[in-house]
Amino acid sequence: MKQPVSQTEFAGLQLVKRGKVRDMYDLGEHLLMVATDRISAFDVVMTEPIPDKGIILTQISLFWFELMKPVVANHVVSSNVDDYPKSCRPYAQALKGRSLLVKKAAPLPIECVARGYISGSGWNSYKTSGEVCGIKLPAGLKESDRLPETIFTPATKEEVGIHDINIDFEETQKRIGRESAERVRDLTLRIYQKGAAFAETKGIIIADTKFEFGLVGDQLILIDELLTPDSSRFWPKASYTPGGPQQSYDKQYMRDYLVSTRWNKTPPPPSLPEEVIRNTRLKYLEALKQLSGNSHGL
């Protein structure tokens, strides 16, 4: 286990953004995207990091980016620190395994969410209205049920600390145009279905996930992360039982602990006990091992 990285400070490199997890640096032609060990829940970043989490997320994303190349291009230029500009050399050890050199893209202002199972905010919406993002679902579904078909349920992309808002397809078209909306919907469903089918062969159910797309000129590409335990619900296939919440390889375990503290989901967050930090790390690492067969020495 490596020393956790809560945030990066690279003198001489231009920091342009700190997200919930990633620190972004402008290197001129490209961006440097560094996955820290920060972890968020309910759109609030926790005080304590999860050791190795940034490395695990980066390696899972790289695995999926490669697998999805026949479906859609992505923003990765290189994950090999030796390929990075000379200005990054002093920080090679800190960057190894947790960073990507990526293309500069104009991000679309929506989160593209695919759901194959009914859970989370989708379940809450269904209980209230029988719908998710304007899509009418069959009556009588139980929590965590598999849906008759995968659905596209986009959301707004809000700043850190503000909850994303689920929107319907009509609102999506207003925000990004009809052609773009149809294109990202179709790609979102294709990527999810391919990823979910592969993961199931490895004993993992991907219940839902979110993608981000950006434009490089006229080319639509995948950006940010891909099918990780931060952006998806990963359930062990062996223990899957509809009718309630599921065991998970993602941060739902940590969310459940936070709910038990009766925290009001606004900053500051409660402290995470050592046991919760340790078990959360193990869940992320297990997801990497199950999917890729490689623990990358962690």
N, C-alpha and C positions, 0 to 999 in steps of 0.2 A: 504493500500500500504506500503510495507516494504522499508527500506533504500536500494537503489540500490547497487549492488556488481559489481564493474568494474573488479577487479581481487582479487584473494585470496592469502594470505600469512600465511601459517601455519607452525610456527616454530616447528622443530622436525620431520616434514613430508618431504619426498624427492620429490620435484617437478621435473617431467621429461619432461613436455611439456606444453606450452601454445598454444592452437589453436586459431581460430577466436573467439570461444565462450567458450570452455572448458579448464579448468586447470586439468592436470593429475598428480597424485601422485603415487609413487611406495610404496606399503605397504608390499612388500615381496611376499607373495603367490598371492596376488591380486593387482589390481589397484584401486585407488579412482578417480572417474571421477566427477568433479564439474562443473555444468553449471552456468557460471556467467551471468550477464545481458548485456554483450557486444553484439553489433549487427554489422554486416558487410553488405556492399553492394558493388558490383563490385569488390569483393575480398579485400576491404579496410575496416578495423575496424573503426567504428565511434568513435569520442571523447566521446560522451555522451552515457551512458547506457540506457536501457529501463527497468524501475523498474519491478521486479517480472518475467521478461522474462525467466530467468534460471529455476525458479520453474515451470512455465507453460510448458516449453519445456520438462522438466524431467517428469512431470505428463502425458503429452501427449504420450511421448515415452513409459512409463510404461504401459499405457492403451493398446497401440498397441502391445508391446512385449507379453503381456498376450494373446491377441486375436490371435496372429500369432503362438503361441506355437505348434499347430497341424501341421503347415506348416514347420517351421524351428526353431531350437534352437537359443538362444541368449546369450549374455555375462553377463546378470544380475545375480549376486549372491544374493544381497539384496539391498533394498532401505531404510531399517530401520536402523537408526543411532545406535540403541542399539546393532545391530549385528556386527558393525564395530570393528576393533581392538582397544585396550585400548588407543593407541596413538592418536586416533581421538576424544576421549571423551572431551578434553578441547574445541573442536570446534563444539560440537554437535548442538548448536543453529544455527551457520552459515551454517552447512551442511544440516540441516533438510529441506526436500522437494526438494532440488536442487542437490543432490549428489547420486551416485550409487557406490556400491562396485561391481567391475566387474572382470571377468576372464581375464587373460593375453592371448591375441591372437596375431598371426602374421598377420597384415592387408594385404589384397590383394592390389596391387598398382594401382587399378582402382576404379573409381566411377561407380556404377551400376545405370543407369538412365532408368526409364520407362516413356513413354509418351502415354497418352490416348487422348490428345488434342494437337493441334499445336499452340505453343506459345513460347515466349522468343527466345533463340538462335536457337531453332528448326525452328521457323517461319522465322527467318532471313536466315537460311540455305536453307529452302524450296523456299523462294522468289528468291534466287540466282540460285539454281541448280535443284529445284524440288525434292531434296533428303535431308534426315537427316541421318548423319553417314553412308552413303553408301546405305541407304534404299530408293528406289524409291517410291514416294507417288503419289496418283492420282492428275491429273491436276485440277485446279479450286478451290482448298481449300481456305477458308477465314481464316483470323487470328482468333484463338480460336475455330476453328471447331473441332468437335469430329473426331478422326481418325477412319477409317474402322476397324482397330484392333490395340491393344496396341503394341508399338514397343520398342525394347531394344536399347538404344543409349548411350553406355558407354563413359566415359571421363577419361582423365589422372587425377591423384591426385597430384596437385602441392602444393608447400609451400605457407604459408600465404603471400598474396600480389601479387601472380602470378596467372593469370587466368588458370583454368582447360581447357584442349583442348579436344573437341569432337573427338572420334576416331571410326573407323568402326570395325566390328566383326573380320575381318582378323587381324587387329592390336591388338585387345584384345587377340586373340589366341597366337600371338607372345609373348605377355607380360606375360601371365599366363598359357599358354598351352591350347590345344583344350578341354580336358575333363573339366577342371575348368571353361573355358569360357562358355561351353554349360550348365554347372551346374548353374553358377550364372545367366546366361541369363534366364533359365527356372524358377529359384526361384524368380528372380526379377519380372518377368511377373506375377507369381502366387500371390506373396505378394501384388503387386500393384492392381491386379484385385480384390482380396478379400477386401483390404482396401478401394478401390474406391467404390465398391458395398455397403459396410457398410456405408461409409461416405455419400453416396447419400441418404440413408434412414434417415439421420440426416440433410439433406438440404445443404450438402457441396459437391461440385465437386472437386475432386483431379485431377487437370489437368496433372500434372507430378510430379515426385519425384525422389530422389536419395537415394540409400542404400550403406552401406559399409559392406563388409564381411571380416572375419578373420578366421584363422585356429588355433584350439587348438589341437595339435597333427594332426590327420588326419580328425578331425571333422570340417566341415564348419559351422560357426555360424554368426548370425547378430551381428554387433557391432555398436558403436557410438550412433546415434539417429535413430528414426523411424517415418516416416510420420508426421513430425512436420511442422509448418509454416516456419521454417528455411530451411528445406530440400525439400519442396514441394510448389506447387502453389495450394492454397485453394480458390475456388470461391463460392460465395453464389449461390445455385441452382436457387433460386427465381428470380434473376436478370440476369441470364446467357443469353447472346445474342451474337451469333457469328458475326464476321465482324470487330472486333477491340479488344482492351484490355478490361479486365473484372474488376469489383469490386473484392476485395480480402480480405481474412482474414490473409494474410501473409505480408511480408515486401515489397511487390510491391508498396504499398501506399508510403512508405518511399523512395523507388527507384524513384518513379515518382516525388516526391518533389526534390530529388537530381538532377534529369535530368533537372528540371525547373530552377535550379541555374546555369546551363551550366558548372558545375564542369567537369574537364577533367578526372575524375575517377582514379586519382593517389593521393597518400598522399601529403599533409594533406587533410582530408575531410572537407567540410564546416560544420559549427555548425548546429545542429538540433534545430529548434524552439520548445518551450514548447508544442505547439499544436501538432506538428508532433510526439513528444515523447509520449504525452498522448494518441493520437489516435492510434499509433502503438501498445501500450500496450493493449488498448481496443480490437483491432483486434485479437491479440494473445489470450487474455482471452476469447473472444467470441468463438474462435475455440475450446478451451478446453471445455467450457460449452456445446457447440452444440454436440460435439463428445461423451463426457463422462457423461453429465448431472451433472457434479460436478465442482464447481469453486474453491474448496479447500480453501475456506475462503479468497480468494484474491479479 
